[in-house]
Amino acid sequence: MTTEAESKLPTELLEKRAAEQRLRLHNSVSELRSSLAGLKSSVEENIRERLDVNRFARGHLWQLAAGVSVVALLAGHGVAGMFTRR
């Protein structure tokens, strides 16, 4: 409707339309909030699973053991090199 036609409508009808629009807007915002809350919890759970150190360590035990062994070997070689002359 145009502004001229709306200005000729009774005030009660315009108030009723405004109330209906507010209600639709409120419902849309409520739906959006609930869907975002569900998405947030899903993302948080996914992040927790991916950053679980214990689970990662169990899945990659041999790789972690090999890495720690190499680091220990290099550290031992470095410390021994400080006390020996070459």
C-alpha positions as CSV (number, residue, x, y, z in Angstrom):
1,M,0.0,0.0,0.0
2,T,1.1,3.5,-0.5
3,T,1.6,6.0,2.3
4,E,-1.6,8.0,1.3
5,A,-3.7,4.8,1.4
6,E,-2.3,3.8,4.8
7,S,-2.9,7.2,6.3
8,K,-6.7,6.8,5.5
9,L,-6.9,3.4,7.4
10,P,-8.2,3.4,10.9
11,T,-5.5,3.6,13.7
12,E,-6.7,0.4,15.2
13,L,-6.0,-1.6,12.0
14,L,-2.5,0.0,11.7
15,E,-1.8,-0.9,15.4
16,K,-2.9,-4.4,14.8
17,R,-0.6,-4.8,11.7
18,A,2.3,-3.4,13.7
19,A,1.6,-5.8,16.5
20,E,1.5,-8.7,14.1
21,Q,4.8,-7.6,12.5
22,R,6.4,-7.3,15.9
23,L,5.3,-10.8,16.8
24,R,6.7,-12.2,13.5
25,L,9.9,-10.4,14.0
26,H,10.1,-11.7,17.6
27,N,9.5,-15.3,16.4
28,S,12.1,-14.9,13.7
29,V,14.7,-13.7,16.2
30,S,13.8,-16.5,18.6
31,E,14.3,-19.1,15.9
32,L,17.6,-17.6,14.9
33,R,18.8,-17.6,18.4
34,S,17.9,-21.2,19.0
35,S,19.5,-22.3,15.7
36,L,22.7,-20.4,16.6
37,A,22.8,-21.9,20.1
38,G,22.6,-25.4,18.5
39,L,25.3,-24.5,16.0
40,K,27.5,-23.2,18.8
41,S,27.2,-26.3,20.9
42,S,27.9,-28.5,17.8
43,V,31.1,-26.4,17.0
44,E,32.2,-26.5,20.6
45,E,31.8,-30.3,20.8
46,N,33.7,-30.7,17.5
47,I,36.6,-28.5,18.8
48,R,36.7,-30.5,22.1
49,E,37.0,-33.7,20.2
50,R,39.8,-32.5,17.9
51,L,41.8,-30.9,20.7
52,D,41.6,-33.9,23.1
53,V,45.2,-34.6,24.0
54,N,44.6,-38.0,25.5
55,R,42.7,-39.3,22.5
56,F,45.4,-37.9,20.1
57,A,48.2,-39.5,22.2
58,R,46.5,-42.9,22.2
59,G,46.0,-42.7,18.4
60,H,49.6,-41.7,17.7
61,L,51.5,-43.4,20.5
62,W,54.4,-44.8,18.4
63,Q,54.9,-41.5,16.6
64,L,55.0,-39.6,19.9
65,A,57.4,-42.1,21.4
66,A,59.7,-41.8,18.4
67,G,59.7,-38.0,18.6
68,V,60.4,-37.9,22.3
69,S,63.2,-40.4,21.8
70,V,64.8,-38.3,19.1
71,V,64.6,-35.2,21.3
72,A,66.1,-37.0,24.3
73,L,68.9,-38.3,22.1
74,L,69.7,-34.9,20.8
75,A,69.5,-33.3,24.2
76,G,71.8,-36.0,25.6
77,H,74.3,-35.5,22.8
78,G,74.3,-31.8,23.4
79,V,74.9,-32.2,27.2
80,A,77.6,-34.8,26.6
81,G,79.2,-32.4,24.1
82,M,79.5,-29.7,26.8
83,F,81.7,-32.0,28.9
84,T,83.9,-33.5,26.3
85,R,86.5,-31.9,24.1
86,R,86.8,-32.5,20.4
